[in-house]
Amino acid sequence: MTHRGTIAIETERLILRRFAPGDLEPMFRNCWIDAEVWKWTGYEPMNSIDDVLVLNNIFTDFWFAKYEQPDCYNWAMQLKSSGEVIGRLRGVRPDDRIHQIELSYELGQSLWNLGLATEAARAAIDFFFREVGLNRVCANHASENPASGRVMQKCGMTYEGTTRRTLKCNNGLFDTVIYAILAEEYFNTWPK
């Protein structure tokens, strides 16, 4: 296993890349201002750009400095067609002991149901298995947010179980629905 950090990945419709300071305004406008997006996260509500910076410590010097860590995976999702940043994809809680990482994604509601989150997540899964050498990629969602689970299913992830009342987000306390895909499953399902 070799951590590679947040390197650029290109898909059919997206460029996944590191965030730049100039991405704050479009990310806020296209994604974080929408309560339907952050209600499923643990962030403080983002009603202004100051809330992003002050309440959530995102787009700060401290936040950008994390890119220097080889196990930091924090991609801006940029539309090729417009150049607009529309969301974020992350690999969080890397576990070198068992070669695992957890996927997390946020996408502006106006772009839901277009397959963009799935396209980004598939690209990250491919990167994690082929480039980093991980054994397992997992993800979870609140039981009341099944659309996030559909992204996981479309990426070939297998439902592993539900833990009761273990996910606290801005919308309340919910059951956590867990999905994962193993490297061997990935290479048998999505060969290149």
C-alpha positions in Angstrom: 0.0 0.0 0.0 1.4 3.4 -1.0 -0.5 6.6 -0.2 -0.5 9.0 -3.2 -2.4 12.0 -1.7 -5.0 14.0 -3.6 -3.8 13.7 -7.2 -5.9 14.8 -10.2 -8.3 12.2 -11.7 -10.2 12.7 -14.9 -13.5 11.0 -15.7 -15.9 11.5 -18.7 -17.6 14.6 -17.2 -15.5 15.5 -14.2 -12.0 16.6 -13.1 -11.3 15.5 -9.5 -8.5 17.7 -8.1 -7.2 19.5 -5.1 -9.2 22.5 -4.0 -7.8 26.0 -4.6 -8.7 29.1 -2.6 -10.8 30.4 -5.5 -13.1 27.4 -5.2 -14.7 28.6 -2.0 -17.4 30.8 -3.6 -18.5 28.2 -6.2 -18.4 25.4 -3.7 -20.5 27.3 -1.3 -22.9 28.5 -4.1 -23.2 25.1 -5.8 -23.2 22.8 -2.8 -22.8 23.9 0.8 -25.5 26.7 0.8 -28.1 24.0 0.3 -29.6 22.7 3.5 -30.5 19.4 1.7 -26.8 18.8 1.3 -25.4 19.6 4.8 -28.4 18.2 6.7 -26.8 14.8 6.1 -23.4 15.9 7.4 -22.0 16.8 10.8 -20.9 20.2 9.7 -22.3 23.3 11.3 -25.0 24.8 9.0 -23.4 26.9 6.2 -25.6 29.9 5.7 -22.7 32.1 4.7 -19.1 31.9 3.5 -18.0 33.0 7.0 -19.8 29.8 8.3 -17.5 27.7 6.1 -14.4 29.4 7.3 -15.2 30.1 11.0 -17.7 27.5 12.1 -16.3 24.6 10.0 -12.6 25.6 9.6 -12.8 24.7 5.9 -10.8 26.6 3.2 -8.4 27.9 6.0 -4.6 27.6 6.0 -4.9 24.7 8.4 -7.4 22.9 6.0 -5.2 23.4 2.9 -2.1 22.3 4.8 -3.6 18.8 5.1 -2.8 18.3 1.4 0.8 17.9 2.5 -0.1 14.6 4.2 0.2 11.6 1.8 -3.0 10.0 3.2 -5.2 13.2 2.6 -7.8 12.5 -0.1 -10.0 15.6 -0.6 -11.1 16.2 -4.2 -13.0 19.1 -5.6 -15.5 17.8 -8.1 -15.2 20.1 -11.2 -17.5 19.9 -14.2 -15.5 19.7 -17.4 -18.3 21.4 -19.4 -18.4 24.6 -17.3 -15.3 24.5 -15.1 -17.5 24.9 -12.0 -16.8 23.2 -8.8 -20.0 21.4 -7.8 -19.1 19.2 -4.9 -16.5 17.2 -3.0 -15.3 13.7 -2.7 -13.1 12.5 0.2 -11.4 9.4 1.4 -11.6 9.6 5.2 -10.3 7.6 8.1 -7.6 5.7 6.2 -6.6 2.6 8.1 -3.2 1.4 7.1 -3.4 -1.7 9.4 -6.3 -3.2 7.3 -5.7 -1.2 4.1 -9.1 0.5 4.2 -10.6 3.9 3.5 -14.1 5.4 3.8 -15.7 7.4 1.0 -17.6 10.5 1.7 -19.2 12.8 -1.0 -21.3 16.0 -1.2 -22.9 17.3 -4.4 -25.1 20.2 -5.0 -28.8 19.2 -5.1 -29.3 20.7 -8.6 -27.0 18.0 -9.9 -28.5 15.0 -8.1 -29.7 12.1 -10.2 -27.3 12.7 -13.1 -24.8 10.0 -12.1 -22.1 12.5 -11.2 -21.6 11.3 -7.6 -21.4 7.7 -8.9 -18.9 8.7 -11.6 -16.7 10.4 -9.1 -16.9 7.6 -6.5 -16.1 4.9 -9.1 -13.0 6.9 -10.2 -11.9 7.2 -6.5 -12.5 3.5 -5.9 -10.5 2.6 -9.0 -7.7 4.9 -7.8 -7.7 3.5 -4.3 -7.4 -0.1 -5.5 -5.1 0.4 -8.5 -2.9 3.2 -7.3 -2.9 3.1 -3.5 -3.2 -0.7 -3.1 -6.1 -0.7 -0.7 -7.9 -3.9 0.3 -11.3 -2.3 1.2 -13.3 0.8 0.4 -16.3 1.4 2.6 -19.0 4.1 2.9 -22.1 4.6 5.0 -25.3 6.7 5.0 -28.1 7.7 7.2 -31.0 5.3 6.9 -33.3 8.2 5.9 -31.0 9.1 3.0 -31.3 6.1 0.7 -30.1 8.2 -2.4 -26.6 8.1 -1.0 -26.9 4.3 -0.7 -27.9 4.0 -4.4 -24.5 5.7 -5.3 -22.8 3.0 -3.2 -24.7 0.2 -4.9 -24.0 1.6 -8.4 -20.3 1.5 -7.5 -20.5 -2.2 -6.8 -20.5 -2.0 -3.0 -22.2 -4.7 -1.0 -24.6 -3.9 1.8 -22.9 -5.1 5.0 -25.4 -4.2 7.7 -27.1 -1.5 9.7 -26.1 -0.2 13.1 -29.0 1.3 15.1 -29.0 5.0 16.0 -25.2 5.5 15.4 -25.2 8.3 12.9 -25.6 11.8 14.2 -26.0 14.5 11.5 -27.7 17.9 11.3 -31.0 16.2 10.5 -31.0 14.1 13.6 -29.9 10.7 14.9 -30.3 7.8 12.4 -29.4 4.2 11.8 -26.1 3.8 9.9 -26.3 1.8 6.7 -22.9 0.3 5.8 -21.6 -0.7 2.4 -18.1 -1.8 1.2 -16.2 -3.3 -1.7 -13.1 -5.4 -1.5 -10.2 -5.2 -4.0 -10.8 -8.8 -5.2 -14.5 -8.0 -5.8 -13.6 -4.9 -7.7 -11.1 -6.5 -10.0 -13.6 -9.4 -10.7 -16.4 -6.9 -11.4 -14.8 -3.9 -13.1 -11.7 -5.2 -15.0 -9.9 -2.7 -17.2 
